């Protein structure tokens, strides 16, 4: 009975984390994308959660086959998507696998990092480009002195 409660909690948390990956506050985003990433995350969590639960002794071969099944499934499902959405789906399935194995906080950190990168990509690229321009000037000044 405790395993059922733990599995239910993993699936519920996977749905929230997967949906959060495509959610943008204050902007009307496509609900279809939020539902898709949520379902992909649930897919990864359910496969790995069941394999982890059924293997009992912690067989690494069963978990490896579960990981392979999720990766192959995500690859075949997302083959017609553009690069950005495909990468989002792979991170969603990866976080689902991490949740399915029981590492919920690690998956939340991963999704948080991916969310920050996705939503601030323009700012990050501008910052990196600005830093490279400034560092070139400083090197020239240091050599001339």
C-alpha positions as CSV (number, residue, x, y, z in Angstrom):
1,X,0.0,0.0,0.0
2,X,2.9,2.4,0.7
3,X,4.3,1.7,-2.7
4,X,1.1,2.7,-4.3
5,X,1.0,6.0,-2.4
6,X,4.7,6.7,-3.3
7,X,3.9,5.9,-7.0
8,X,0.9,8.2,-7.0
9,X,3.0,11.0,-5.5
10,X,5.6,10.5,-8.2
11,X,3.1,10.6,-11.0
12,X,1.4,13.7,-9.5
13,X,4.7,15.5,-9.1
14,X,5.8,14.5,-12.6
15,X,2.6,16.0,-14.0
16,X,3.3,19.3,-12.2
17,X,7.0,19.5,-13.1
18,X,6.4,18.5,-16.7
19,X,3.8,21.1,-17.2
20,X,5.9,23.8,-15.5
21,X,8.5,23.4,-18.2
22,X,6.4,25.1,-20.9
23,X,4.4,27.4,-18.6
24,X,5.1,31.1,-19.0
25,X,3.4,33.3,-16.3
26,X,1.7,36.3,-17.7
27,X,1.7,35.0,-21.2
28,X,-0.9,33.0,-23.0
29,X,1.0,30.0,-24.0
30,X,-0.4,27.0,-25.9
31,X,-2.1,24.7,-23.6
32,X,-1.3,21.8,-25.9
33,X,2.5,22.2,-25.3
34,X,2.0,22.3,-21.5
35,X,-0.1,19.1,-21.7
36,X,2.4,17.4,-24.0
37,X,5.4,18.0,-21.8
38,X,3.4,17.0,-18.8
39,X,2.4,13.7,-20.4
40,X,6.0,13.0,-21.5
41,X,7.2,13.6,-17.9
42,X,4.5,11.2,-16.6
43,X,5.5,8.7,-19.2
44,X,9.1,8.6,-18.0
45,X,8.1,8.6,-14.3
46,X,5.6,5.8,-14.8
47,X,7.9,3.5,-16.7
48,X,10.9,4.0,-14.3
49,X,8.6,3.9,-11.2
50,X,7.1,0.6,-12.3
51,X,10.4,-0.9,-13.3
52,X,12.0,0.2,-10.0
53,X,9.0,-1.2,-8.0
54,X,8.8,-4.5,-9.9
55,X,12.5,-5.3,-9.9
56,X,12.4,-5.5,-6.1
57,X,16.0,-6.4,-5.7
58,X,17.1,-3.3,-7.5
59,X,18.2,-5.0,-10.7
60,X,20.2,-2.6,-12.8
61,X,19.4,-4.4,-16.0
62,X,15.7,-3.8,-15.6
63,X,16.2,-0.1,-14.8
64,X,18.5,0.2,-17.8
65,X,15.9,-1.3,-20.1
66,X,13.4,1.1,-18.7
67,X,15.6,4.0,-19.4
68,X,16.2,2.7,-22.9
69,X,12.5,2.3,-23.5
70,X,11.8,5.9,-22.4
71,X,14.6,7.3,-24.6
72,X,13.5,5.3,-27.7
73,X,9.8,6.2,-27.1
74,X,10.6,9.9,-26.8
75,X,12.8,9.7,-29.9
76,X,10.1,8.1,-32.0
77,X,7.3,10.4,-30.8
78,X,9.3,13.6,-31.2
79,X,10.9,13.0,-34.6
80,X,8.7,15.5,-36.4
81,X,9.3,18.4,-33.9
82,X,11.7,21.3,-34.3
83,X,15.0,21.2,-32.3
84,X,13.9,23.4,-29.4
85,X,10.7,21.4,-28.7
86,X,12.5,18.1,-29.1
87,X,15.1,19.1,-26.5
88,X,12.3,20.3,-24.2
89,X,10.7,16.8,-24.6
90,X,13.9,15.0,-23.9
91,X,14.5,17.1,-20.7
92,X,10.9,16.4,-19.7
93,X,11.3,12.7,-20.1
94,X,14.7,12.8,-18.3
95,X,13.1,14.6,-15.4
96,X,10.3,12.1,-15.4
97,X,12.8,9.2,-15.2
98,X,14.6,10.9,-12.3
99,X,11.3,11.4,-10.5
100,X,10.4,7.7,-11.3
101,X,13.5,6.6,-9.6
102,X,12.6,8.6,-6.5
103,X,14.9,11.6,-6.8
104,X,12.3,14.3,-6.8
105,X,14.3,17.2,-5.5
106,X,17.1,16.6,-8.1
107,X,14.4,16.6,-10.9
108,X,13.0,19.9,-9.5
109,X,16.5,21.4,-9.7
110,X,17.0,20.2,-13.2
111,X,13.7,21.6,-14.4
112,X,14.3,24.9,-12.6
113,X,17.7,25.2,-14.4
114,X,16.2,24.3,-17.8
115,X,13.3,26.7,-17.2
116,X,15.7,29.6,-16.3
117,X,17.8,28.9,-19.4
118,X,14.7,28.7,-21.7
119,X,13.1,31.9,-20.4
120,X,16.2,34.0,-20.2
121,X,18.1,32.7,-23.3
122,X,18.2,36.1,-25.0
123,X,19.5,37.8,-21.9
124,X,22.1,35.1,-21.3
125,X,23.4,35.3,-24.9
126,X,23.5,39.1,-24.7
127,X,25.4,38.9,-21.4
128,X,27.9,36.4,-22.8
129,X,28.4,38.4,-26.0
130,X,28.9,41.6,-23.9
131,X,31.5,39.9,-21.7
132,X,33.5,38.6,-24.6
133,X,33.6,42.1,-26.1
134,X,34.8,43.6,-22.8
135,X,37.4,40.9,-22.2
136,X,39.0,41.6,-25.6
137,X,39.5,45.3,-24.8
138,X,41.0,44.5,-21.4
139,X,43.6,42.1,-22.9
140,X,44.7,44.8,-25.4
141,X,45.1,47.3,-22.6
142,X,47.1,44.9,-20.4
143,X,49.5,44.1,-23.2
144,X,50.2,47.8,-24.1
145,X,51.0,48.7,-20.5
